[in-house]
Amino acid sequence: LPVREKTRGNYKSMYRCHIQGILGNSHLDEINRAEIQSLIISLPPQTALTTLAVLKSVFREAVARGMIDHSPAKGVVTPSLNVPPRKFLTWEQVRNGNFGKYNREIRFLALHGLRWGEAVVLTENDIRAGRIYINKSIHGATKSQAGNRVVPLVGEFVQIPKSPKTLKKVLDPYGVHIHSLRHTYAYLLKTQGIHVTTAQKLMGHSDPKVTMKIYTQVLDDEIDKTGAILARIS
């Protein structure tokens, strides 16, 4: 299957843990949707989503190769995934925070919205005319085709540490992760009035719903500001 090695590894793990013991001895044309649905509903929501993605990929490939006429995974319902909003720092919190000798690196990530795997492989050759050209990651290709993008360079280029543990250590006291800095970037775009479709391209999201989920996250100070605005016109 045309997937990245990291994704392939995750798929193999899901197959061994959740599919092989139940469907592994069945012929492809013997498996029906009811069997897949029964398997999926027995799993936790996130695991169910990934397991179904594996099955859909397998059956899609089987259809493409003429091994079966249709995919029994089509139409299988997954449980609702209720993911709480990820905690993140606002730009003001990043700017005023103390991250030791990694202040510049943390601020660079927050101002450009790069995944750590994308940022760590950046070189001076990827920066031209005030823009950062993102077309690779530490895993080889970017996470998706949408990951190939261009973002404006804000300030100076900073080389990111080769180990994520280095930045994790200075972010831990704030209760956030390296990936949280992408939310900082998205929230900064939102508060500066950048349209969500533009933000989607800058973030490298394949699905606009992912960007929209961040854009619709409301912090307490926004509620207070809204109240103040409405009070002035009421």
Secondary structure, 3 states (H helix, E strand, C coil): CCCCHHHHHHHHHHHHHHHHHHHCCCCHHHCCHHHHHHHHHCCCHHHHHHHHHHHHHHHHHHHHCCCCCCCCCCCCCCCCCCCCCCCCCCHHHHHHCCCHHHHHHHHHHHHHCCCHHHHCCCCHHHEECCEEEECCECCECCCCHHHCEEEECCCCCCCCCCCHHHHHHHHHHHCCCCCHHHHHHHHHHHHCCCCHHHHHHHHCCCCHHHHHHHHCCCCHHHHHHHHHHHHHHC
